Amino acid sequence: MPAPFADLVPARRIPACHPRLADWEILTRAAWRAQSDHRLDQALAGHVRALWTVEALLEAEEGLLGTHPDDCLAAVVVSHHSLSDLYCRRGHSAPAIGHLCAPHQLLLSLSCDANAAVQEAARRHMRETRAALLLWQRDYGEHPRIEECLQLWPPLSQRCGPAYRH
């Protein structure tokens, strides 16, 4: 089984000026505690709420993604990977794979279709999502959806133009 993704969350506290991101952090940490206590239904509910919280931040008009792209994108990746880990532990590979592919596809899209700061942050976080996809293949073998997702790297990224760098 792949290692849990808890170590991806920044150790520093989210500044108080980002209360909704702080809400995400509280939900995520509570879900991890529930998961470590084997309260898997509570952990699942907490991780889903955390994902909804961070997705709302991405869609919000106040532009937290534009002003703090690293924090927002890290939260997206951690939320999806936490859900993937939990589903994997429960023996549900299809949703686990879905939560590995979703952030990678989002980051690929943002790496071409966002402002420069978001593009740069997306490219940095793609290293984590790609590593998670490759780790799944190493531990569980190839899967068509993961293979398809991996094939998006780098061809889709190359369409961004000459500014793209690995």
Residue, then its C-alpha position, 0 to 999 in steps of 0.5 A: m500500500p502506498a504511504p499515507f500523504a499526511d506528510l504533504v501538508p505544510a507543517r506551518r499553520i495557515p495564516a489567520c487571514h485565510p480562515r477558509l483554508a484554516d477550516w480545510e486544515i482543521l477538517t483534514r487533521a480531524a479526518w486523519r485523527a479519525q483514520s488513525d483511530h480506525r473510525l473510517d466512516q468519520a474519516l471519509a466524511g471529514h476528508v470529503r468535507a475538506l475537499w469540498t472546502v478547498e474546491a470552494l476556495l478554487e471557485a471563489e471570486e475573492g481569488l485565494l488561488g490567485t494570491h496563494p496558489d501554493d497553499c490552495l493547490a497543496a490543499v487540493v492535492v492533499s485532500h484528493h490523496s488523503l481520500s485515495d489513501l482511505y479508499c485504498r485502505r477500505g479496498h475500493s480501488a476505483p475511487a482511490i484511482g479517481h482521487l489520484c487522477a483528479p488532482h493531476q488532471l486539474l494541475l495539468s489544466l492549470s499549468c497552461d490556463a492560469n496566471a503565471a504564479v498559478q501555472e508555476a505552482a501547478r507545475r511544482h505540485m504535478r511532481e507530487t501527483r505524478a509520483a503518486l500515480l507512479l507509486w500506485q503502478r509500482d505497488y498495484g500494477e498498471h491500470p488503464r485510467i492511471e496509464e491514461c493520466l500519465q500519458l498526459w504528462p508531458p504532451l499536454s504540458q508541451r502545448c503551453g509554449p516555450a515557457y514550460r520547464h520541468 
